[in-house]
Amino acid sequence: MADWGPVVVAVILFVLLTPGILFQIPTRGRVVEFGNLHTSGASILVHNIIYFGLNTIFTIAIRLHIYTG
């Protein structure tokens, strides 16, 4: 049996937390902008920290598992 839980969580979080797609923290003019499709180094760093934290919470703390087979 393969455990697909971490893979599914990582892919979903990567798509949702890509800077500029749904939202961006921080932006050039405001704190949060939605759907502007522009990125900066600071926003990439913030989104990486949020991604790592949520990925860790879902895969280690909650122990989300999806088994196939």
Order of alpha helices (4+ residues) and beta strands (2+ residues): beta-alpha-beta-beta-alpha-beta
